[in-house]
Amino acid sequence: MDYQLELIVLPVEDVDRACDFYRRIGFREDADYVAGDDFRVVQFTPPGSACSIAFGTGISDAAPGSVKNVHLVVEDIVAAREDLRRRGVEVSEIFHDEDGVFHHAGGRGRVPGLYPGRASYGSFASFHDPDGNEFLLQEVSERYPGR
């Protein structure tokens, strides 16, 4: 049985502001469905991704901005960071984890700069949408076997 992750729901306060943000950073708008004043579903997909994000009205009880550490995997983190900055997004400096395995929660253990030797899976940068939902760019230039 395959289980494919295809959608992540993001809680937002202002749906139109979120739409403007995700359009600006180059995500593809897939749907904008409205059913009355209390239900709206908007779906966007990052370039090259099989997984989309959705937000809207009446689709989540979570607090706006409460989703953290959504990974956007990129082949070149330097180029991806610059692309987002050109689009007006405030992106952190590139960092790697002090333990070299995976980033710690809340920014603990962050070491400035690319992972030594620029090993795949090791370098990160973060940014937030207008509501505070957090995304992490993660550089993956060579995948582990079976991935």
C-alpha positions in Angstrom: 0.0 0.0 0.0 1.4 3.4 -1.0 0.7 6.5 1.1 1.5 9.6 -0.7 1.7 13.0 1.1 -0.1 15.3 -1.3 -1.5 18.2 0.8 -0.5 20.2 3.9 -3.1 22.6 5.4 -1.7 25.9 6.6 -3.7 28.0 9.0 -3.9 31.6 7.9 -5.7 34.7 9.1 -6.1 36.6 5.7 -6.7 34.3 2.8 -6.2 37.0 0.1 -2.9 38.1 1.7 -1.7 34.5 1.7 -2.7 34.1 -2.0 -0.7 37.2 -2.9 2.4 35.8 -1.0 2.3 32.3 -2.6 1.8 33.8 -6.1 4.7 36.1 -5.5 7.1 33.3 -4.6 6.2 31.3 -7.7 3.8 28.7 -6.4 1.2 27.6 -8.9 -2.5 28.3 -7.9 -4.5 25.1 -8.4 -7.8 25.9 -6.9 -9.9 28.6 -5.2 -13.2 27.2 -4.2 -15.8 29.3 -2.2 -19.0 27.9 -0.7 -20.6 30.8 1.2 -19.1 33.3 3.6 -17.6 30.7 6.0 -15.9 28.2 3.6 -13.1 28.8 1.1 -10.3 26.4 0.1 -7.3 27.7 -1.9 -4.6 25.3 -3.1 -1.1 26.2 -4.3 1.8 23.9 -5.4 5.5 24.7 -5.2 7.4 24.4 -8.5 8.4 20.8 -9.1 6.5 19.4 -6.1 4.0 16.6 -5.9 2.7 18.0 -2.6 0.6 21.1 -2.4 -0.5 23.5 0.4 -4.0 24.5 1.1 -5.4 27.3 3.3 -8.7 29.1 3.5 -11.7 29.8 5.7 -13.3 27.0 7.7 -10.7 24.3 6.9 -8.5 24.5 10.0 -9.0 25.1 13.7 -5.2 25.7 14.2 -3.9 29.1 15.1 -2.7 31.1 12.1 1.1 30.7 11.8 1.3 27.6 13.9 2.7 25.3 11.3 6.5 25.0 11.6 9.3 23.3 9.7 7.6 22.5 6.3 10.6 21.5 4.2 11.0 22.7 0.7 13.8 20.5 -0.8 16.0 22.3 -3.3 19.1 21.2 -5.3 21.0 24.5 -4.8 20.1 26.3 -1.5 22.2 29.4 -2.4 20.3 29.9 -5.7 16.9 29.1 -4.0 17.6 31.6 -1.2 18.5 34.3 -3.7 15.4 33.6 -5.8 13.2 34.1 -2.7 15.0 37.2 -1.7 14.5 38.7 -5.2 10.8 38.0 -4.8 10.8 40.1 -1.6 10.9 37.3 1.0 13.0 37.7 4.1 15.1 34.5 4.2 17.5 33.5 7.0 21.2 33.0 6.4 22.1 29.5 5.4 22.9 27.3 8.4 23.6 23.7 9.3 23.0 21.8 12.5 25.8 21.4 15.1 25.1 17.6 15.3 25.0 17.3 11.5 22.0 15.1 11.5 18.8 17.2 11.4 17.9 20.7 12.6 16.8 21.3 16.2 13.5 22.9 17.0 13.4 26.6 17.6 16.7 27.4 16.1 18.9 25.7 18.7 22.1 24.2 17.4 22.3 26.3 14.3 25.8 26.9 12.9 26.1 29.6 10.3 27.0 28.6 6.8 26.7 25.6 4.5 27.2 22.1 5.9 30.9 21.2 5.6 31.7 19.8 2.2 28.2 20.8 1.2 26.9 17.3 1.9 23.4 16.5 0.8 20.6 17.0 3.4 22.9 19.2 5.6 22.2 22.8 4.7 19.1 24.8 5.6 17.6 28.3 5.4 14.2 29.4 6.8 11.5 31.8 6.0 7.9 32.6 7.1 4.7 33.3 5.3 2.8 36.5 6.3 1.0 34.6 9.1 4.2 33.1 10.5 4.0 29.6 9.1 7.6 28.5 8.8 9.3 26.9 5.8 12.8 25.4 5.7 14.8 25.2 2.5 16.9 22.0 2.7 19.6 21.3 0.1 19.4 17.8 -1.3 21.8 17.4 -4.2 22.2 13.6 -3.9 19.5 11.4 -2.5 19.9 8.5 -0.1 19.4 5.1 -1.8 15.7 4.3 -2.2 14.6 7.9 -2.1 
